[in-house]
Amino acid sequence: MSYLALVWNAIRLALGAIRRNKTRAGLTVLGILIGVAAVVTVTGLASGASGEVGGQLESFAANLIMIDPEPTQTSGARSKSTGRLTEADGRAIAREAVSITGVAGFLSSQGQVVYGDKNVQTSIFGAELPYFPIRKWKIGKGELWHESDEIMKSKVCVLGTTVATSLFGTEDPVGRTIRIGRTPFRVIGVFAQRGTSLFGSDDDDRLMMPTGTFRAHVVPTSPGRVDRLMAGASSPETTARAEAQITAILRQRHHIAEGLPSDFRTGSQAEMRDAQNAITLILSALLLGVAAISLLVGGIGVMNIMLVSVAERTREIGIRMSIGARERDILLQFLVEAVVLSIMGGLLGAVLGFGATFGLGKALGWHMMPSPVALAVAIATSGGIGVAFGFFPARRAAKMDPIAALHAE
């Protein structure tokens, strides 16, 4: 008998045994099914989460680099004073750093905004015009202020949609006058809705105005001083080079000697993306570990069921051996049966995993696609489990003494 005919005969016998013991076969398949479904679903979920966070990062800013003042150190003790960043620092970076497309400073505070008999507590920002393309802010209604408004410290502002709705309801806020403290401000625009930020806060719960206006009418600060500078690198590939250029320019401007720590720190969108990818990989590995344990448990279930099957079919084995079946025929018969059960579980688990992935994607509003690689690996793994955990019972069947097997009850 050829090898192909031998394998086909083993598959036929395996399918016959499965048909005769449907309940037992179903329970065996179930363990593998759950494990494979878990692997497919977890990889789809990880891919969807990574894509969702990555999309939020891309909408958050355009190759952002954040520059913050850093507390200075004296004789190893942390000083009470902090570093200083100014609008002039931002202009110097924009002028000298060739890998930067724009720089903007901003100031921030919390305050109460009043319109008629309504008032809200919100975040109030003073920002320079380059801030908006860097942070990808768009106007939904009205317009932004102009450079002349920054120079003249005009009392104008743009509202986030949450503030606009809280103060005006369905009324158009553009052209209306609101009050912050005792100072009236004219609303010239409303931002397009942004939703929840990367850090869980409401990005639309804010009011923005020119930095000069903020400094003159909301929170007085030293001339030109800003809370933070934001720069946009020319591309994701130039972010590291842009950070190095910013560091060199600011250290020179702040007269920081070589070997001494900077009085500022930088952080980039690329670093946030790398951190997000690292977290996603760790979570994916943990979840895949849990799924792998499910597959291992399923494999142990296959081995147990096959051992029971061998014990129950001892006389069948003895009869087959007495009419000429060799050890390899018996080994192949039970090994193929274990592999068939495992692959059936793998295929059904893949179908369940696909359904779960699409269902979760729809429920979460994420773009989730099952990974073809994960599917192939899961099915191949299920076949491997059949071989690994089916070999011992198959070998045990093949090594039986035919005479003892024929006398078994």
Secondary structure, DSSP 4 states (H G I P E B T S, - for coil): --HHHHHHHHHHHHHHHHHHTHHHHHHHHHHHHHHHHHHHHHHHHHHHHHHHHHHHHHHH-SSEEEEEE-EEEETTEEEEEE--EEHHHHHHHHHH-TTEEEEEEEEEEEEEEEETTEEEEEEEEEE-TTHHHHHT--EEEE----HHHHHHT--EEEE-HHHHHHHHTTS--TT-EEEETTEEEEEEEEEPP--B-TTSSBTTSEEEEEHHHHHHHTS--STTEESEEEEEESSGGGHHHHHHHHHHHHHHHTTPPTTSPPSEEEEEHHHHHHHHHHHHHHHHHHHHHHHHHHHHHHHHHHHHHHHHHHHHTHHHHHHHHHTT--HHHHHHHHHHHHHHHHHHHHHHHHHHHHHHHHHHHHHHT------HHHHHHHHHHHHHHHHHHHHHHHHHHHT--HHHHHT--
